[in-house]
Amino acid sequence: MRRRPWGVAVLVGVMSAGWGGMRAQDKTRDTGPPAGRELIDWVPISSGTFLMGAEDAGLEERPVHRVAMPAFEIARTPVTFKQYSACVAAGACLPVHDCAPAMFLGPEQPVVCVDWPQAKAFSEWVGGRLPTEAEWEYAARSGGKERQYPWGDDPATCSRAVLSTSLVKGCGRSATWPVCALPDGNTEQGLCDMAGNVWQWTADWHHGSYEGAPADGSAWVNPPGTERVVRGGSWDRRARRVRTRSRISAFPSLALTTTGFRPVRVRR
């Protein structure tokens, strides 16, 4: 798959730098330079305990299990093309894969066409890491509250989430929207796009159910698998897939127009 030499006029030339700084290990690091850290609007999430999963869903969301969550901070929005381009310019990230037409490439739209190692590299560059699956769900549920969607239990519509309906995909755009375009879909803490717009990479290997899942909020990395968990749904998925508990998987090497990410870091 070819890499895209960044084509949006406002960002021409920014994404031409080479690779540097990606690590293969599944461990948390906090090494981002100040310039990288300042790119992210970090939102604090308090510690707590919650019941993860859903008993009335498929096997992949069961069994419901109690998880004790440490405090952490999470990016308010999915990473944008503008933010990701800064990492490329610094030599810490590879350019995005060449998989998206121009309608996806606005500077304030969520970065897409990034594989799991690229998402991991950016997250480390800004002083964080990819969220664990438990962190992602806990944040999407406003600190683990019982709710179907980030905003509550009201239906998922195009007033709250960029998703697919019976008539159109992407709420009429057939593409992503700029981040935070639908504030009525935010969590109580103000997190945007935790339902729809783009799937979001997590740190966990995918397992077919929650049997044996960690109870401390850490990433499920042992035993290793072949696919990583992605969360949140995307512009081409129906309401069922933008629920806070919905989970699917993707090969780490995949780079798609439906998948982006957001980092987390240890709470300061």
N, C-alpha and C positions, 0 to 999 in steps of 0.2 A: 504494500500500500504506500503510495507516494505521500510525502509531507507537503502541506500547503504552504507556499511562500506567501505570507500574509498579504491580502489584496485590498482590504478596506483602506480608502484614501487616508483617513486620519491616522492610520497605524502603519502606513507603508514603511517597510524596512525594519520594523521593530522586531519581527520574529525571525531574523536571519542568523542569530547566534547559535553556536553549537551546544552540544550536550555537556553538562557538568553537574555533579552533585547528587546523582541518583544512586541510592543504595538498594541492595536486594533484601536486606534484613527486615523481618516483621517486628520492629521495635520502635518505641517512641523516642524521638529526638526533639530538641528545642534549640536548633542551631541557625534559624533564619536571621539574616541581617536586619538591622532596624528598618531599612527602607522596605524590605519585604513585609515585615510585621505590620507596618503602618498602612499597607494596602487594604487590610481586612477590618471590617467593622465587627468586632467580637462581642457576642452577647453572652452574659453569664447565665449559667443554668445551675440551680442549687442542687445539692445532694438530696437523696431520698430513696425510697424503696417503691417499686411498682410491679405490677403483674404484666409480664410481657407475653404477647401472643393473643390468640383468639380461639376459643373452643368451638365456636360455631362456623369455623372456616375449614379449609383443606388441611391435610396432614402437615404441610410446610409451615403452618402457623401454630401448630400444637406440639407438645402440651403447653398450656399457660403455665408460666413458672415465675417465681418471685426473684427479682434482681435488685441488689443493693447498689445504688449508683453514687460514686463520688461526684463532687462538683467539677464542672468543666466549663469551657467557653466554646462557642460554636459560631461560625461565620453567619451573619444575618442573611446573606444571600448566597446562592450558588456562585462560584467563581465566574467572572465575566471574561469575555475575550480581551478587554482592556487590561484587566489584572493579569491574566495569563501571559499576555504579550510582554509585560514588564519582566517576568521571570525568564522568558526566552531571551530578551535583550541583555539580561544579566548573565547569561550563559549557564543558568541553572536548570532550564527546562528545554526539551525538544519542541520544535514547532508542531502544531497540531497536524494530524493526518489530513490528507486531501480527500475529504468525504462529504463536504457540505456545500450546497449552492449559496449564492450571495445572500439570500433571504435569511440565512442563519447567522451571518457574520457581523452583525452590528456590535459596536464596542461594548454596549450595555446589555447585550444578550448573553445568556449563560454559555460559557465555552463548551463546545461539543467536539466530537472527533478526537477525544483524548482517551488513551487506554489507561489501565490501572497504574502501571509504573509512572506514567506522566502525572497522573493525579497525585500519586504519593510524593513525587519529587517536588511539585509545587507546594504541597502542604508542608513539607519539611522546610522549604525555602522561606515560608512566612512564619516559621517558628512553631509549627504544629505537626499534625499528622492527619491521616484519614480517620473519620469517626468509626468507633466500633458499631456493630449493628444495634446493640442495646442503647448506646448513646444517641444514635440517630432516632430510634423509636421514642425514647424518653423525651427528647427535645421536641419531636413532632407532636407529641401528646401533651405539650405544655407542662412538662415535669411529671409525666406518667399518668395524667388524668385519664379517666375512662371516656374516650371520645373516638368516634369513627374517623374524623378528619381533623386537621390542625385547628380549624375554627370551631369545632364542636360536632354535633350530629345532624345538622341541617344538610340537605342534599348537596352533592358536588355539582356545581353548575359553572358556566363560563363567567359568572360574576365573582367567583372565588378561586378558580383553578384553570390553568391552561391545559385542556384535555380534549379528548375526542368525544363527539356526540353522535347521535344517529344520523346526523346530516353532514357534519364537517369535522375535520381534524384540526387540532390546534386552535379551536374556537374561531375558525374561519381563516386562519393564516396558513395552515398546513406547515407550520414551522414553530420554533420557539418564539416567545415574547421577551422583551426586555425584563430584567429581573425586577421584582416588586411592583409589577404593573397592576396587580390585583390585591390591594391591601386588605380587602374583606376576607381573604383567605389566610391571613397571618395567624401565627400562634399568639398566645397571650403575651409572650415575651417579645413579639415583633419579628419572628423569623418569617421570611418570605419564601414562597415556592417550595414548601415542604410537601405539597401535593401538586403533581403535574409539572408541566414545563420540561424538566429533564429528570430522568432517573439519576441517582447519585451513588457513586462508588462508596463502599465501606471497606473496612480493614479485614473483615471476616472471610474465611473460606465458607462456601455454601455447604450446608448439610440438609438432608431431606426433611428433617423435623428438628424440634428443639430438644430431643432426648440427649442428655449429656451436655447441654449448653452451659457456659459459665454463669455463675450466679452473682458475680461481682462486677459486672459491667465491662469486663475485658473482652478483647477480640477472641473469637473462636478460631484459633490457628492450628490446633493440634486435635486430631490428625489433620494434616494438610489435605486439600482437595484439588480439584482442577478448575473450579469456577469461583469467582468472588460474588458476594451478595451485593445487589443494587437495590435501592429503596426509593420510594416516592412517586413512582409513575411518571408519565411523560406526556407530551403534547399529542401523541398518537394513541393513547390508551383511554379506555372508558373509566367510569367512576369507580368500579370495583377495584381497579389497580392503583388508584390514588389514595386509598385508605391508609391510615397510619400504620396498620399492621401488615399490609401487603408486602411480600418479598419475592424477588426472583433472583436469578443468577446470570452471570455472563463470564465468558472466558476473559482473563486479564488482558489479553492481547487485542480484544475487540475495541474498535473506535467507531462510534456511531453518532448519527445526528440526534439520537434520543438520550444520550448519556453524558452527564457532567459530574460535578462533585462540589463539596464544600468541606473545608478543614475544621478541625477542632484543636484545642490546646488545653493544657492543664490550667485550671483557674488561677488567676493572679490575685 
